């Protein structure tokens, strides 16, 4: 038996934080996609930053909503 007690504490999920993270990911994905395809870049560092945000938010959303089978 563990020393943590007989019942683990059941924590309610923080739905507000989940919604905020999801909204931030969607906003980041859409805005970076828009910038990536419409913005005429003069600074290569900003182009890499926008592309990185696009790829990372896209991957996060894919992993988040991938089937768990």
Contact map, one row per residue, 1 for C-alpha under 8 A:
111000000000000000000000000000000000000000000000000000000000000000000
111110000000000000000000000000000000000000000000000000000000000000000
111110000000000000000000000000000000000000000000000000000000000000000
011111110000000000000000000000000000000000000000000000000000000000000
011111110000000000000000000000000000000000000000000000000000000000000
000111110000000000000000000000000000000000000000000000000000000000000
000111111000000000000000000000000000000000000000000000000000000000000
000111111100000000000000000000000000000000000000000000000000000000000
000000111110000000000000000000000000000000000000000000000000000000000
000000011111000000000000000000000000000000000000000000000000000000000
000000001111100000000000000000000000000000000000000000000000000000000
000000000111110000000000000000000000000000000000000000000000000000000
000000000011111000000000000000000000000000000000000000000000000000000
000000000001111111000000000000000000000000000000000000000000000000000
000000000000111111100000000000000000000000000000000000000000000000000
000000000000011111110000000000000000000000000000000000000000000000000
000000000000011111111000000000000000000000000000000000000000000000000
000000000000011111111100000000000000000000000000000000000000000000000
000000000000001111111110000000000000000000000000000000000000000000000
000000000000000111111111000000000000000000000000000000000000000000000
000000000000000011111111100000000000000000000000000000000000000000000
000000000000000001111111110000000000000000000000000000000000000000000
000000000000000000111111111000000000000000000000000000000000000000000
000000000000000000011111111100000000000000000000000000000000000000000
000000000000000000001111111110000000000000000000000000001001100000000
000000000000000000000111111111000000000000000000000000001000000000000
000000000000000000000011111111100000000000000000000000000000000000000
000000000000000000000001111111110000000000000000000011001000000000000
000000000000000000000000111111111000000000000000000011001100000000000
000000000000000000000000011111111100000000000000000000000000000000000
000000000000000000000000001111111110000000000000000000000000000000000
000000000000000000000000000111111111000000000000011011000000000000000
000000000000000000000000000011111111100000000000000001000000000000000
000000000000000000000000000001111111111000000000000000000000000000000
000000000000000000000000000000111111111000000000010000000000000000000
000000000000000000000000000000011111111000000010011000000000000000000
000000000000000000000000000000001111111000000000000000000000000000000
000000000000000000000000000000000111111100000000000000000000000000000
000000000000000000000000000000000111111110000000000000000000000000000
000000000000000000000000000000000000011111000000000000000000000000000
000000000000000000000000000000000000001111110110000000000000000000000
000000000000000000000000000000000000000111110000000000000000000000000
000000000000000000000000000000000000000011111110000000000000000000000
000000000000000000000000000000000000000011111111000000000000000000000
000000000000000000000000000000000000000000111111100000000000000000000
000000000000000000000000000000000000000010111111110000000000000000000
000000000000000000000000000000000001000010111111111000000000000000000
000000000000000000000000000000000000000000011111111100000000000000000
000000000000000000000000000000000000000000001111111110000000000000000
000000000000000000000000000000010011000000000111111111000000000000000
000000000000000000000000000000010001000000000011111111100000000000000
000000000000000000000000000000000000000000000001111111110000000000000
000000000000000000000000000110010000000000000000111111111000000000000
000000000000000000000000000110011000000000000000011111111100000000000
000000000000000000000000000000000000000000000000001111111110000000000
000000000000000000000000000000000000000000000000000111111111000000000
000000000000000000000000110110000000000000000000000011111111100000000
000000000000000000000000000010000000000000000000000001111111110000000
000000000000000000000000000000000000000000000000000000111111111000000
000000000000000000000000100000000000000000000000000000011111111100000
000000000000000000000000100000000000000000000000000000001111111110000
000000000000000000000000000000000000000000000000000000000111111111000
000000000000000000000000000000000000000000000000000000000011111111000
000000000000000000000000000000000000000000000000000000000001111111000
000000000000000000000000000000000000000000000000000000000000111111100
000000000000000000000000000000000000000000000000000000000000011111110
000000000000000000000000000000000000000000000000000000000000000011111
000000000000000000000000000000000000000000000000000000000000000001111
000000000000000000000000000000000000000000000000000000000000000000111
